[in-house]
Amino acid sequence: MSALAISPMKRAVRFYEAPIGKKAVMALTGALLFGYVVAHLLGNLQIYSTNPDQINRYAAFLHNPSNALALWGARLVLLAAVILHITASLQLWLLKRTARPVAYVKKDDPGANYASRTMLWSGPIVAAFVIFHVLHLTVGAVVPLQEVGPNEPNVRANVIAGFQNPAISGFYILAMVLLCMHLYHGLWSMFQSLGFNHPRYTPKLKKGAAICAILIAAGNCSIPIAVMTGLLR
């Protein structure tokens, strides 16, 4: 069979079957999910606005019936990205374990290796947190939600009420620390998967990834800390 006779679907399947294909899927879905994490953080930080209603207005805009199609479309894309990301990650881990059942002893970069070793379990824990977060602030299955009107949740009041519970705040902060490690390794390895790997640039990519991961974790952790210390009421 000639190369031209192979359908695009078969080419895609063959590409994915190779380790480089799985790495490419992880890199692309990781970039998409990273963009969502940044956008979500920027939305959450509106709780610090001098206008107490700002974050509620933002939430009302997102959940406006006229935006329902776009909102659910984005949710489905993100869900597909999460499934593909986790699937490719597990498949790569299994391939690596099969090819090298005994790990190398030498570790040139302890920080990078620690983040790498936590990727497999930090990902599922963060995913479990996302589910908990949705149940908490979207469904209201953890703490009863307050509303400013019919189908209009009082996001500010719900966030503050939830984070006044030390267990919820502690779990949130733990998840953000794990997310920080996950992002650190994921961001710079994403560039490696896409072919950007050079002794001159890799250390800079690692440093940039660390800065981005720490800033995101700090921004998210600041909210429960601000609630528990009384800065947000």
Backbone as CSV, one residue per row, in Angstrom:
resi,resn,N_x,N_y,N_z,CA_x,CA_y,CA_z,C_x,C_y,C_z
1,MET,0.852,-1.198,0.000,0.000,0.000,0.000,0.886,1.245,0.000
2,SER,0.649,2.170,-0.889,1.446,3.377,-0.972,1.096,4.320,0.159
3,ALA,2.004,5.256,0.410,1.790,6.225,1.480,0.568,7.078,1.201
4,LEU,0.294,7.341,-0.101,-0.837,8.187,-0.446,-2.164,7.482,-0.184
5,ALA,-2.129,6.138,-0.197,-3.369,5.388,-0.014,-3.779,5.280,1.447
6,ILE,-2.880,5.606,2.368,-3.189,5.537,3.788,-4.067,6.722,4.169
7,SER,-5.172,6.438,4.797,-6.102,7.503,5.166,-5.519,8.371,6.278
8,PRO,-5.962,9.639,6.370,-5.477,10.513,7.441,-5.727,9.928,8.830
9,MET,-6.856,9.206,9.003,-7.158,8.604,10.297,-6.126,7.541,10.661
10,LYS,-5.760,6.703,9.684,-4.765,5.675,9.945,-3.403,6.292,10.236
11,ARG,-3.092,7.369,9.542,-1.821,8.061,9.812,-1.796,8.599,11.229
12,ALA,-2.926,9.163,11.646,-3.008,9.710,12.999,-2.862,8.606,14.042
13,VAL,-3.499,7.455,13.775,-3.413,6.326,14.711,-1.981,5.812,14.787
14,ARG,-1.328,5.685,13.635,0.053,5.211,13.614,0.976,6.198,14.330
15,PHE,0.733,7.471,14.123,1.553,8.486,14.797,1.376,8.400,16.301
16,TYR,0.129,8.208,16.741,-0.131,8.141,18.178,0.443,6.877,18.798
17,GLU,0.487,5.801,18.036,1.014,4.543,18.565,2.490,4.653,18.923
18,ALA,3.206,5.559,18.285,4.617,5.760,18.591,4.750,6.656,19.825
19,PRO,5.824,6.505,20.618,6.019,7.347,21.807,5.985,8.834,21.486
20,ILE,6.554,9.239,20.347,6.564,10.657,19.997,5.150,11.181,19.797
21,GLY,4.253,10.326,19.294,2.864,10.734,19.113,2.180,10.981,20.447
22,LYS,2.414,10.111,21.409,1.832,10.275,22.748,2.391,11.521,23.420
23,LYS,3.690,11.762,23.231,4.295,12.965,23.809,3.709,14.228,23.188
24,ALA,3.455,14.189,21.882,2.867,15.341,21.211,1.458,15.609,21.730
25,VAL,0.679,14.535,21.931,-0.677,14.690,22.477,-0.615,15.273,23.881
26,MET,0.316,14.780,24.700,0.462,15.314,26.054,0.845,16.789,26.024
27,ALA,1.738,17.136,25.101,2.196,18.523,25.009,1.062,19.451,24.583
28,LEU,0.315,19.067,23.556,-0.754,19.927,23.040,-1.913,20.048,24.032
29,THR,-2.320,18.908,24.619,-3.399,18.978,25.612,-2.924,19.697,26.864
30,GLY,-1.655,19.520,27.207,-1.111,20.225,28.369,-1.113,21.726,28.155
31,ALA,-0.775,22.167,26.940,-0.794,23.601,26.638,-2.209,24.156,26.749
32,LEU,-3.178,23.385,26.266,-4.584,23.807,26.356,-5.027,23.916,27.812
33,LEU,-4.688,22.919,28.608,-5.082,22.925,30.015,-4.352,24.013,30.802
34,PHE,-3.114,24.296,30.414,-2.378,25.381,31.062,-3.061,26.716,30.795
35,GLY,-3.511,26.913,29.561,-4.230,28.145,29.240,-5.483,28.291,30.078
36,TYR,-6.184,27.163,30.292,-7.383,27.205,31.130,-7.032,27.546,32.572
37,VAL,-5.949,26.968,33.088,-5.533,27.241,34.472,-5.252,28.724,34.660
38,VAL,-4.570,29.330,33.696,-4.262,30.765,33.782,-5.541,31.596,33.731
39,ALA,-6.435,31.258,32.789,-7.698,31.996,32.665,-8.545,31.849,33.930
40,HIS,-8.560,30.645,34.488,-9.332,30.390,35.705,-8.778,31.201,36.877
41,LEU,-7.455,31.275,36.965,-6.828,32.061,38.033,-7.179,33.532,37.898
42,LEU,-7.096,34.071,36.676,-7.412,35.482,36.467,-8.866,35.772,36.855
43,GLY,-9.749,34.816,36.565,-11.139,34.987,36.975,-11.284,34.962,38.485
44,ASN,-10.596,34.023,39.149,-10.690,33.911,40.599,-10.136,35.129,41.318
45,LEU,-9.079,35.727,40.765,-8.445,36.861,41.428,-9.341,38.096,41.449
46,GLN,-10.425,38.059,40.705,-11.367,39.177,40.736,-12.061,39.296,42.090
47,ILE,-11.897,38.289,42.927,-12.472,38.361,44.266,-11.790,39.455,45.091
48,TYR,-10.595,39.884,44.675,-9.877,40.956,45.374,-10.282,42.344,44.885
49,SER,-11.180,42.408,43.919,-11.600,43.701,43.380,-12.217,44.559,44.482
50,THR,-12.022,45.881,44.363,-12.624,46.797,45.332,-14.142,46.790,45.232
51,ASN,-14.650,46.312,44.099,-16.091,46.155,43.929,-16.466,44.730,44.336
52,PRO,-17.133,44.523,45.460,-17.447,43.173,45.937,-18.270,42.353,44.947
53,ASP,-19.003,43.020,44.054,-19.855,42.311,43.107,-19.131,41.906,41.825
54,GLN,-17.847,42.289,41.684,-17.141,42.051,40.431,-17.097,40.566,40.059
55,ILE,-16.720,39.716,41.002,-16.595,38.285,40.680,-17.963,37.674,40.411
56,ASN,-19.017,38.197,41.052,-20.369,37.706,40.774,-20.816,38.110,39.372
57,ARG,-20.441,39.321,38.953,-20.768,39.764,37.599,-20.035,38.902,36.563
58,TYR,-18.802,38.582,36.867,-18.010,37.734,35.980,-18.660,36.353,35.850
59,ALA,-19.077,35.768,36.971,-19.731,34.459,36.955,-21.061,34.525,36.214
60,ALA,-21.802,35.609,36.427,-23.102,35.765,35.749,-22.909,35.851,34.237
61,PHE,-21.832,36.515,33.814,-21.545,36.617,32.382,-21.251,35.242,31.790
62,LEU,-20.438,34.448,32.511,-20.084,33.121,32.008,-21.309,32.216,31.898
63,HIS,-22.235,32.354,32.851,-23.389,31.464,32.887,-24.635,32.079,32.251
64,ASN,-24.445,33.174,31.534,-25.566,33.770,30.824,-26.093,32.772,29.786
65,PRO,-27.415,32.600,29.701,-27.978,31.632,28.735,-27.487,31.835,27.307
66,SER,-27.177,33.082,26.945,-26.701,33.338,25.587,-25.302,32.766,25.355
67,ASN,-24.579,32.476,26.453,-23.235,31.917,26.339,-23.202,30.415,26.617
68,ALA,-24.378,29.809,26.760,-24.451,28.396,27.154,-23.744,27.485,26.155
69,LEU,-23.957,27.725,24.858,-23.346,26.872,23.835,-21.823,26.947,23.899
70,ALA,-21.302,28.165,23.997,-19.855,28.345,24.068,-19.289,27.748,25.353
71,LEU,-20.010,27.926,26.465,-19.550,27.421,27.758,-19.464,25.894,27.756
72,TRP,-20.534,25.243,27.267,-20.524,23.789,27.235,-19.555,23.251,26.195
73,GLY,-19.375,23.998,25.113,-18.376,23.593,24.130,-16.984,23.603,24.730
74,ALA,-16.680,24.649,25.500,-15.377,24.749,26.161,-15.203,23.628,27.183
75,ARG,-16.271,23.331,27.922,-16.195,22.262,28.923,-15.910,20.908,28.277
76,LEU,-16.565,20.635,27.153,-16.356,19.360,26.465,-14.941,19.251,25.907
77,VAL,-14.427,20.364,25.381,-13.055,20.372,24.865,-12.067,20.118,26.004
78,LEU,-12.288,20.774,27.147,-11.405,20.584,28.292,-11.484,19.163,28.823
79,LEU,-12.694,18.595,28.854,-12.852,17.219,29.310,-12.108,16.252,28.393
80,ALA,-12.241,16.462,27.095,-11.528,15.613,26.132,-10.019,15.758,26.304
81,ALA,-9.550,16.996,26.552,-8.121,17.236,26.743,-7.619,16.512,27.992
82,VAL,-8.405,16.542,29.068,-8.015,15.854,30.308,-7.911,14.348,30.074
83,ILE,-8.909,13.774,29.396,-8.910,12.326,29.134,-7.717,11.923,28.272
84,LEU,-7.471,12.689,27.210,-6.341,12.382,26.331,-5.012,12.556,27.062
85,HIS,-4.925,13.581,27.891,-3.689,13.870,28.625,-3.366,12.732,29.587
86,ILE,-4.362,12.299,30.355,-4.146,11.229,31.326,-3.853,9.902,30.621
87,THR,-4.602,9.621,29.554,-4.403,8.373,28.813,-2.998,8.292,28.225
88,ALA,-2.564,9.354,27.563,-1.223,9.373,26.976,-0.152,9.264,28.055
89,SER,-0.383,9.925,29.192,0.574,9.872,30.295,0.740,8.449,30.822
90,LEU,-0.376,7.758,31.048,-0.312,6.384,31.554,0.337,5.447,30.537
91,GLN,0.019,5.629,29.272,0.593,4.766,28.236,2.103,4.978,28.122
92,LEU,2.545,6.233,28.225,3.982,6.506,28.182,4.690,5.910,29.389
93,TRP,4.058,6.013,30.550,4.641,5.448,31.770,4.789,3.936,31.634
94,LEU,3.781,3.277,31.088,3.847,1.828,30.903,4.926,1.440,29.892
95,LEU,5.036,2.211,28.813,6.079,1.944,27.825,7.471,2.114,28.432
96,LYS,7.630,3.161,29.218,8.925,3.429,29.847,9.268,2.335,30.847
97,ARG,8.266,1.904,31.601,8.498,0.864,32.607,8.843,-0.469,31.950
98,THR,8.189,-0.763,30.828,8.470,-2.003,30.119,9.865,-1.993,29.508
99,ALA,10.240,-0.825,28.960,11.544,-0.720,28.299,12.688,-0.681,29.298
100,ARG,12.430,-0.096,30.521,13.496,0.038,31.514,12.927,-0.238,32.896
101,PRO,12.786,-1.518,33.259,12.184,-1.859,34.547,12.995,-1.395,35.742
102,VAL,14.308,-1.210,35.567,15.164,-0.736,36.650,15.578,0.689,36.342
103,ALA,15.242,1.622,37.222,15.540,3.034,36.971,17.019,3.312,37.121
104,TYR,17.484,4.364,36.425,18.863,4.793,36.572,19.094,5.318,37.981
105,VAL,20.327,5.092,38.476,20.669,5.569,39.817,21.060,7.033,39.786
106,LYS,21.756,7.445,38.744,22.246,8.811,38.669,21.106,9.789,38.444
107,LYS,21.120,10.889,39.204,20.093,11.931,39.085,20.796,13.279,39.064
108,ASP,20.911,13.875,37.870,21.653,15.120,37.734,20.881,16.321,38.236
109,ASP,19.551,16.279,38.191,18.718,17.412,38.582,17.670,16.922,39.583
110,PRO,17.978,16.956,40.893,17.061,16.416,41.896,15.684,17.047,41.850
111,GLY,15.620,18.383,41.636,14.326,19.064,41.592,13.476,18.593,40.437
112,ALA,14.104,18.499,39.271,13.363,18.063,38.085,12.929,16.619,38.219
113,ASN,13.836,15.754,38.783,13.490,14.355,38.940,12.372,14.165,39.960
114,TYR,12.366,14.975,41.024,11.300,14.862,42.018,9.958,15.235,41.394
115,ALA,9.950,16.342,40.637,8.713,16.746,39.963,8.268,15.690,38.971
116,SER,9.257,15.074,38.275,8.930,14.044,37.301,8.319,12.826,37.982
117,ARG,8.889,12.430,39.134,8.384,11.247,39.829,6.992,11.480,40.397
118,THR,6.646,12.730,40.673,5.321,13.009,41.238,4.252,13.178,40.163
119,MET,4.659,13.219,38.894,3.696,13.483,37.820,2.585,12.437,37.799
120,LEU,2.957,11.173,37.976,1.982,10.097,37.815,0.877,10.165,38.858
121,TRP,1.245,10.508,40.121,0.206,10.539,41.147,-0.328,11.930,41.418
122,SER,0.442,12.984,41.106,-0.076,14.337,41.327,-1.187,14.663,40.335
123,GLY,-1.070,14.133,39.106,-2.112,14.367,38.101,-3.477,13.861,38.549
124,PRO,-3.582,12.565,38.940,-4.882,12.069,39.418,-5.403,12.794,40.658
125,ILE,-4.492,13.198,41.556,-4.936,13.916,42.757,-5.508,15.274,42.365
126,VAL,-4.848,15.970,41.455,-5.366,17.253,40.981,-6.702,17.047,40.268
127,ALA,-6.812,15.962,39.484,-8.076,15.670,38.811,-9.187,15.420,39.832
128,ALA,-8.854,14.692,40.910,-9.840,14.450,41.969,-10.241,15.761,42.637
129,PHE,-9.268,16.659,42.787,-9.578,17.959,43.371,-10.521,18.757,42.480
130,VAL,-10.306,18.699,41.174,-11.182,19.420,40.239,-12.624,18.945,40.403
131,ILE,-12.791,17.616,40.531,-14.134,17.076,40.746,-14.718,17.597,42.054
132,PHE,-13.902,17.586,43.107,-14.350,18.101,44.398,-14.696,19.585,44.299
133,HIS,-13.877,20.333,43.571,-14.065,21.771,43.414,-15.396,22.065,42.713
134,VAL,-15.704,21.251,41.691,-16.983,21.419,40.982,-18.150,21.090,41.911
135,LEU,-18.019,19.996,42.662,-19.076,19.631,43.610,-19.258,20.705,44.677
136,HIS,-18.149,21.350,45.035,-18.187,22.368,46.088,-18.823,23.673,45.618
137,LEU,-18.281,24.253,44.551,-18.678,25.608,44.172,-19.636,25.675,42.984
138,THR,-19.879,24.553,42.314,-20.823,24.553,41.200,-22.103,23.800,41.536
139,VAL,-21.948,22.607,42.091,-23.108,21.778,42.403,-23.686,22.092,43.779
140,GLY,-22.799,22.463,44.724,-23.258,22.743,46.084,-23.449,21.490,46.916
141,ALA,-22.742,20.407,46.550,-22.891,19.148,47.273,-22.049,19.101,48.543
142,VAL,-21.103,20.019,48.707,-20.229,20.033,49.888,-20.740,21.023,50.920
143,VAL,-20.946,22.258,50.485,-21.478,23.328,51.342,-22.648,23.955,50.596
144,PRO,-23.793,24.170,51.259,-24.941,24.797,50.573,-24.551,26.127,49.947
145,LEU,-24.976,26.335,48.703,-24.619,27.543,47.975,-25.650,28.650,48.192
146,GLN,-25.137,29.873,48.270,-26.003,31.046,48.364,-26.215,31.621,46.971
147,GLU,-27.344,32.259,46.767,-27.661,32.861,45.479,-28.056,34.319,45.655
148,VAL,-27.717,35.124,44.637,-28.151,36.524,44.636,-29.457,36.665,43.863
149,GLY,-29.840,35.605,43.162,-31.077,35.583,42.385,-31.276,34.202,41.818
150,PRO,-32.367,33.931,41.143,-32.620,32.620,40.555,-31.501,32.210,39.595
151,ASN,-30.881,31.060,39.886,-29.784,30.526,39.066,-28.591,31.471,38.984
152,GLU,-28.426,32.344,39.974,-27.288,33.262,40.026,-26.574,33.069,41.359
153,PRO,-25.565,32.197,41.398,-24.862,31.945,42.660,-24.087,33.163,43.143
154,ASN,-24.039,33.322,44.447,-23.240,34.375,45.062,-21.831,33.822,45.224
155,VAL,-21.035,33.923,44.165,-19.719,33.285,44.127,-18.831,33.780,45.258
156,ARG,-18.814,35.072,45.487,-17.954,35.626,46.529,-18.312,35.033,47.894
157,ALA,-19.590,35.040,48.230,-20.018,34.512,49.528,-19.748,33.014,49.625
158,ASN,-19.937,32.287,48.522,-19.719,30.838,48.540,-18.244,30.490,48.718
159,VAL,-17.376,31.240,48.053,-15.935,31.011,48.197,-15.500,31.269,49.628
160,ILE,-15.950,32.377,50.185,-15.556,32.733,51.556,-16.105,31.723,52.555
161,ALA,-17.364,31.334,52.396,-17.963,30.361,53.314,-17.245,29.019,53.236
162,GLY,-16.878,28.609,52.021,-16.204,27.329,51.855,-14.819,27.316,52.463
163,PHE,-14.050,28.383,52.216,-12.672,28.416,52.688,-12.552,28.761,54.175
164,GLN,-13.648,29.068,54.818,-13.617,29.221,56.268,-13.515,27.861,56.955
165,ASN,-13.754,26.805,56.174,-13.567,25.444,56.677,-12.095,25.061,56.492
166,PRO,-11.344,24.845,57.576,-9.907,24.550,57.459,-9.608,23.318,56.605
167,ALA,-10.481,22.298,56.660,-10.240,21.076,55.877,-10.323,21.368,54.383
168,ILE,-11.318,22.160,53.974,-11.462,22.509,52.563,-10.284,23.356,52.110
169,SER,-9.907,24.343,52.924,-8.770,25.209,52.570,-7.479,24.405,52.491
170,GLY,-7.288,23.482,53.453,-6.076,22.670,53.453,-5.973,21.789,52.226
171,PHE,-7.102,21.176,51.840,-7.118,20.325,50.651,-6.835,21.158,49.403
172,TYR,-7.408,22.364,49.352,-7.210,23.262,48.208,-5.732,23.645,48.089
173,ILE,-5.120,24.007,49.207,-3.712,24.416,49.182,-2.820,23.246,48.791
174,LEU,-3.105,22.050,49.334,-2.337,20.856,48.967,-2.439,20.594,47.463
175,ALA,-3.654,20.700,46.929,-3.843,20.471,45.498,-3.070,21.489,44.674
176,MET,-3.011,22.736,45.143,-2.286,23.762,44.397,-0.773,23.538,44.437
177,VAL,-0.262,23.010,45.545,1.161,22.670,45.624,1.484,21.548,44.636
178,LEU,0.611,20.539,44.594,0.804,19.446,43.641,0.682,19.944,42.204
179,LEU,-0.260,20.864,41.974,-0.409,21.450,40.650,0.854,22.206,40.257
180,CYS,1.464,22.885,41.223,2.703,23.628,40.973,3.792,22.677,40.475
181,MET,3.971,21.543,41.150,4.982,20.568,40.732,4.641,19.975,39.373
182,HIS,3.348,19.701,39.179,2.896,19.125,37.904,3.158,20.090,36.753
183,LEU,2.849,21.364,36.970,3.062,22.366,35.931,4.540,22.576,35.654
184,TYR,5.346,22.584,36.727,6.785,22.807,36.554,7.385,21.783,35.601
185,HIS,7.147,20.508,35.896,7.705,19.475,35.024,7.023,19.473,33.667
186,GLY,5.695,19.642,33.667,4.943,19.562,32.424,5.293,20.651,31.437
187,LEU,5.511,21.870,31.936,5.761,22.991,31.030,7.072,22.834,30.273
188,TRP,8.164,22.564,31.007,9.431,22.487,30.277,9.564,21.199,29.481
189,SER,8.951,20.102,29.961,9.006,18.861,29.182,8.127,18.956,27.936
190,MET,7.115,19.844,27.985,6.285,20.069,26.803,7.141,20.580,25.648
191,PHE,8.036,21.507,25.945,8.912,22.045,24.899,9.867,20.962,24.387
192,GLN,10.322,20.097,25.296,11.180,18.998,24.864,10.435,18.069,23.917
193,SER,9.170,17.771,24.245,8.374,16.883,23.402,8.168,17.461,22.009
194,LEU,8.124,18.799,21.926,7.915,19.463,20.641,9.230,19.748,19.918
195,GLY,10.352,19.276,20.487,11.639,19.395,19.815,12.505,20.556,20.251
196,PHE,12.029,21.350,21.227,12.839,22.482,21.704,13.719,22.002,22.858
197,ASN,14.826,21.358,22.508,15.710,20.802,23.521,17.148,21.161,23.177
198,HIS,17.752,22.024,23.984,19.112,22.489,23.714,19.778,22.815,25.042
199,PRO,21.046,22.449,25.220,21.728,22.722,26.490,21.692,24.194,26.902
200,ARG,21.610,25.090,25.907,21.588,26.513,26.226,20.214,26.977,26.673
201,TYR,19.157,26.401,26.086,17.812,26.901,26.347,17.043,26.111,27.420
202,THR,17.363,24.825,27.580,16.615,24.005,28.534,16.658,24.559,29.957
203,PRO,17.837,24.992,30.475,17.838,25.563,31.829,16.937,26.803,31.951
204,LYS,16.871,27.619,30.885,16.007,28.793,30.914,14.534,28.384,30.891
205,LEU,14.238,27.330,30.113,12.860,26.838,30.074,12.442,26.318,31.439
206,LYS,13.357,25.610,32.106,13.058,25.088,33.444,12.829,26.229,34.434
207,LYS,13.647,27.253,34.341,13.497,28.395,35.239,12.179,29.112,34.979
208,GLY,11.860,29.313,33.695,10.594,29.958,33.356,9.406,29.133,33.796
209,ALA,9.504,27.801,33.647,8.425,26.918,34.073,8.232,26.989,35.578
210,ALA,9.346,27.049,36.310,9.263,27.135,37.772,8.593,28.435,38.204
211,ILE,8.954,29.537,37.549,8.361,30.833,37.894,6.863,30.834,37.626
212,CYS,6.468,30.332,36.451,5.039,30.279,36.107,4.269,29.410,37.087
213,ALA,4.817,28.237,37.402,4.132,27.309,38.304,3.978,27.907,39.700
214,ILE,5.028,28.560,40.192,4.970,29.151,41.536,3.978,30.306,41.580
215,LEU,3.967,31.144,40.543,3.036,32.274,40.515,1.585,31.799,40.493
216,ILE,1.315,30.759,39.710,-0.050,30.232,39.630,-0.464,29.638,40.974
217,ALA,0.420,28.845,41.575,0.103,28.241,42.869,-0.081,29.316,43.937
218,ALA,0.798,30.328,43.930,0.698,31.396,44.925,-0.596,32.181,44.771
219,GLY,-0.978,32.464,43.527,-2.218,33.196,43.295,-3.428,32.430,43.778
220,ASN,-3.466,31.131,43.491,-4.595,30.318,43.934,-4.604,30.120,45.448
221,CYS,-3.432,29.863,46.023,-3.357,29.634,47.475,-3.667,30.899,48.268
222,SER,-3.447,32.061,47.648,-3.672,33.309,48.376,-5.131,33.483,48.780
223,ILE,-6.057,32.897,48.013,-7.487,33.101,48.291,-7.914,32.396,49.577
224,PRO,-7.673,31.077,49.745,-8.039,30.474,51.027,-7.260,31.054,52.204
225,ILE,-6.011,31.432,51.974,-5.227,32.040,53.053,-5.829,33.383,53.456
226,ALA,-6.243,34.170,52.459,-6.859,35.476,52.742,-8.178,35.305,53.495
227,VAL,-8.904,34.250,53.162,-10.175,33.995,53.866,-9.911,33.584,55.316
228,MET,-8.980,32.657,55.498,-8.701,32.145,56.844,-8.091,33.197,57.770
229,THR,-7.362,34.153,57.189,-6.757,35.218,57.996,-7.664,36.424,58.148
230,GLY,-8.824,36.389,57.522,-9.791,37.485,57.676,-9.596,38.645,56.718
231,LEU,-8.656,38.513,55.774,-8.452,39.590,54.793,-9.610,39.665,53.804
232,LEU,-10.238,38.522,53.536,-11.430,38.475,52.680,-12.612,38.108,53.546
233,ARG,-13.617,38.992,53.535,-14.830,38.747,54.360,-16.064,38.961,53.516
